[in-house]
C-alpha cells in the first residue's frame, strides 16, 4: 500500500463529527432524564470519561487491528470501517449487554430494554453477576491472540530476546500455546473453587474453542478467496477475526462502564465515541506504515494483550480498576515506541553510510 497523504487530523474527521453528535445526544438525554443543568453537565462529563476510558483500553486493540488490516484489500478495509464500526458500536455496546441480561434473567429482548430504561440499578446488578463467565471467555480468547504472536517460528524480531527467542524456538511444538492456556485455566479454577470454578472452566473453554473456530474459518475463507483471485487476500476471514477480537477487547470496557453509570444508553454513547477513535487510529497506523517504522510497537501491543488477559482472569476473584488496565497497556506501548525510536536512531547513521536507509524510516526518526 502506498504512503497516504492524509493529515493526522484528517483521519479523525469522522471521529470528531461523531464526538460532537454523541455529546449533543448525551446532553439532550441528560436534560430529559434530570431536567437540571447540573444533571445534564454530569451526564455530559460521564460520556467524555467513557470515551477516554474506551480509547485508553484500546490502544493495543488498534495496533493489533492494524497488524491484521494491513494485509486486507482496500475494499475489505473500507468494509471494516463501515460495517465493522456498526457491529462494534451497536453490537458490542448495546446488543451485547442486552443479550447478557436476556440470558441471565431469562427475559425477552423487549423486557430487557424496558429493564435498562426503567430499572438501571437492577440491570447493572445482572451485568455484574455475569462478569465471571465474560472475563473467563474474553481473557482466554485474548490470551490465545497474544501467545499465537510470540509462539511463531517465523518471528525473527525480538523486543525482549530472553523471553521471545525461546518462545519462537518452542513454536515448533504443535499446540504449545493451547497447553499454556489450559494450564492457566486449571490454575485459576483451583484458586476459585466451588461453583465459580465450574463456570470459569466452561466459559474459558468456550473462549478457547471460539478462537480455534475463528482461526479455522478465517483460514478456509481466505484460502478459498485466494484460489479465486490473489487480490482477494485478507477478506472475509480476516474481517471475522477482527470483529471477534474487537468483541473480546470490548468486554472489559462495557463491564467497567457500569461503575460510572447504570444507564445503558449513556454507556453506548460514551463507548461508541471511543470506538470511532480506535477505528480511525487503526487506519492511520496502516496507511502511514507506522508499524513498519517502529519495529517494537507490535510487541508492546501483544504484551499488553497478554497482561490484559491475565488481568481479566484475576478479575474473576477481585476487582481491578479499569484505569490500571488502561494505563498499563498504554505504558507498555509507550515503552515499545520509545525502544523503537532508540533503535532507529542507533542504526540510522550506519544505514545512511551504507545507502540503504528507507526514506519513511528516516522521516520517522527526524519527527521523533
N, C-alpha and C positions, 0 to 999 in steps of 0.2 A: 504494500500500500504506500502511495506517495505521501510525502510530508504535507500536512494540512496547513493552509494559510489562515485559517480561522483564528481569531484572537482568543485569549483565555476567557475573557468576559463573554465572547460570542458563544462559547459552548454552554454557558449557563443562562442564556437568554430565556429559554422556556422555564427554567427553574425559577428565575426571578418573577416571571409572569404568574406561575402557579403559586409562588410565595405570596404575592400581592393578593391574588384571588382568595387563597386559603385564609389569610389573616383577616381579610374583609368578612369572609364567611364566618370565621371564628368570632369576630366582633359582633356580627348580627346574632349568632347563636347565643353569645354571652348576654346580649341585651334582652333577647326573648326569654331566656331562662332565669335571669336575675332582675332585670328591669332597673338596674343601677349602673352608674358609671364605674364605680369601684369593682363591681362584679364583672362587668364587661372587660375592664382592664386586666383583671385576674385571669380570665379565660384566654384573653389575647396573649398574655405572658406565658401561660401554660402551653399554648400552641407553639410559641417560639422555642421554649425549653424542649418540648418533644421533638421538634425538628432538629435542634442541635444534638439531642441525645441520639437520634437516628443516624445523623451524619458521623458522630464520633464513634458509634458502634460499627460503622460500615466502611471505614477506610480500607480495611483488609478485604471486604467484600468487593469493593470497586477494583482493587488491584487484581484479585483472583478472576473477576469477571473479564477484565482487560486481557489477562493471560489466555483465556479461552476465546474471547471475542476476536482477537487479532487474526485467528485462523478462519474466521467465518467470512462469507461473501458480504459485500456491501448490502445486498438485498436482505440477508438474514440479520445483519447488524441493525438495519432500519426496522425490521420486524421486532427485534428485541427491544428497541427504544419505544415502539408504539404499542404493540400488543403486550409486550413484556411489562411495560410500566402499568398498564391497566390491570394485569394479573397481580403485579406487586402491590399496587395501591388498594384496589378493590378486593382482590382475592385474599391477600395476607393481612391487610389492616382492617377489613370489615367482615368478609365472609368467614375467614378462619376463626376469629373469636366467637362469631355466632355459631359456627359449626361445633366448636368445643362445648358451648352451653347446650346446644341441641342434643348432643350425645350424652353429656354428663347429667343434665337434668331430665333427659328423656321427654323433651317437649318439641313442638313443631317449630319450624323456622320463623313463622309469623309471631308465635308466642315469645320466641327468643328476642325478636326485635322489640316487642312490647315491653318485655322484661328489662332490656337495655335502656329503654326510654323512661319507663315509669319506676323501676327499682334498680338503679345503677349499683347500689351497695351490694345487693344480692347477686347481681350479675358479676360483679368483681370478685365476690367470695367464691363463686363457682369456677371462675377463671383461675384463681389462686389455688384452689383444690386440685386443678388439673395440671399444676406446674410440674409435678414429678414425672409423669409419663412424657410430657412435652420436652423437658430438659434431657431425659434419657434418650429419646428419639433424635432430637436435634444434635445433642452432643456426640452421639455415635456417628451420625452422618458427617458432621464436620471433622471428627477425628479421622475418619477414613479419607476425607479430602486432603487433610494435611499430611497424613502418613504416606498416601499414594504419591505425593510430590517428592518426599525425601527418599522413599524406597523406590528408586528409579535408577536402573543400571546406566541409562543414557545421560544422567545428570552429571556434568563434569565441572560445574561452577559451584564452589562451596564457600559460604559466608563464614560458618564456624566449622572448620575442617575436622576437628577431633570428634564432632558429633555426626556430621553429614557424610564424611568419607566412609566410615563403617556401614552406615545405613545404605549408601549406594552399593557397596560390595555385597551386603546381605540381601539386596533386592533380588538376587538370583534364586533365593529360596522362595518357591511358589507359595503365595498366601501368607507371607510373614506379617504383613500389616493387619490382616484379619486376625491372626493369632494374638498380636499385641492388643488389639481392641477387645477380644474375648477375655483375655486375662484381666484387663481393667474392669470389664463388666462384672466378672466374678469377684474381684476385689471389692468394688463398691457395693455389690449386693450383700457381701458379708458384713460390711460396715453398716448397712441399712438394717438388715434383718427383718423378720416378720413379713407381713403382707406387702409392705413397701418394697421389700427386696424382690418379691414375685413380680410386682408391677414394673419395677425398674428393669428387670431382666427381659420381660416380654417386650416392653417398649424399645429397649436398646436393640434387641434382635430385629425388631421391625425396622429400626433405623439402618441397621447393617444390611438387611435384605433389600431395603429400598435403594441404598447406594449401589449394590451389586446389580439390581434390576435396571436402574437408570444407566449404569455403565454398559450393560449388555445391549439394551435397547438403543442407546446412543450409538454404540459401535455398529450395530446392524443397520440402522437407518443411514448413517453416514457412509458406510461401506456400499450400501445399495445405491446411494446417490452418486458416489464416485464412479461406479460402474456405468451409470447413465451419462455422467459428464464430470470431468475433473474440476470444472469450475464450480460444481455444487458442493465442494468440500466444506465441511463445517456448517451443516444445515440444521435440519430438524432435531437431530440427536443432540447437538451442542446446545440448541435452544432449550430443549427439555432439561438438560443437565443444569444450565444456568438458572432456570426457574426453580428447580428443586433446591439448588444451592442457595438462592435468594430466600427461599422459604425457611431454610434451616437457620440462616443468619437472622431472620426476622423474629424468630421465636422469642429471643431474649428481650428485644426491644418492645414487642407487643405486651409481654407479661410485665415488664418493668414499667411500662407506661401507666398501668393501673395504680402504681404507687403515687402518681401525681394527680390523677383524676379517674373517676369511675364512669365518666361519660364516654361511651363508645365513639360517638361522632366527633368529639374533640380529639380523641386519640387518632382517629382516621385522618383528620385534617393535619395534625402535627406531624405524624409519621409519614403521611403522604407527601408533605412538603420535603421532608428529609430524603425520601426515596427518589424524588426528582433530581436532587443534587448528586446523589450516588450514581444515578444513570448518566448524568452529564459528565461527571468526573470519569466514569468508565470510558466513555467515547473519547474524551480528551486524552486519556492515557494511551489509547490505541492509536489515534490519528497523529499524535505528536511523537509516537515512538518512545515514550518515557521509559518503558520497561527495558528497552534496548540500551538506552543511555545510562541508566542506573542499575548496574548488574545485580545488586543485592536487594533491590526493592521487593521483588517477588519473595525472596527468602524471608524477609521481615513479615510480609503478609501471611505466609503459611505458618510461620512460628506463632503469629498472633492467633491464627485459626486453631492451632493445637492447644494453646493456652485457653482460648475461649471454650473449647470442647471440654477441657478438664474442669474449668470453672462451672460449666453447666452441670457436670456430674456432681461437683461439690455442692452446688445449689440444691440438690435433692436432699441434702442433710441440713443446711442452714443458709440463710440469705447472705448474698454478697451484693453490695450496692452496684447499680449499673454504671456509676461514674468510674468505679475501679476497673470494670471491664473495658469501658471505652477508652480511658486514659492508658490502660496497659497496652492495648492494641496500637493506639496512636503512638505511644512511646517507642515500641518495637519498630514500627515502620519508620519513625523519625531517625532512630539509630541506624537502621539499614540504609536509609537515604544518605546520612552523614558518612557511613562507611563507603558507599558508592562514590560519593564526591571525592573522598580521600583517595580512593583507588584511581579515579580518573586523573586527579592532579598528579599522583605519583607516577603514572605511566604516560602522561601527555608529552613530556619532554622527549623521552626515548622514541615514542611513536612518531613525533614530528621529525626527529632526526632520520628515522627510517622511511619517512614519507608515506606512512600507512594510516595516519590518523583520520578517522571518519569525521567529515565536516560537522554533522549534527552533534557528535560527541564533543568536539572542540567548542561548539557553541554552548553546549550544556555546561561544560567546565567553566567557560567565561561568565555565564549567567550566575553560576554558583559562587 
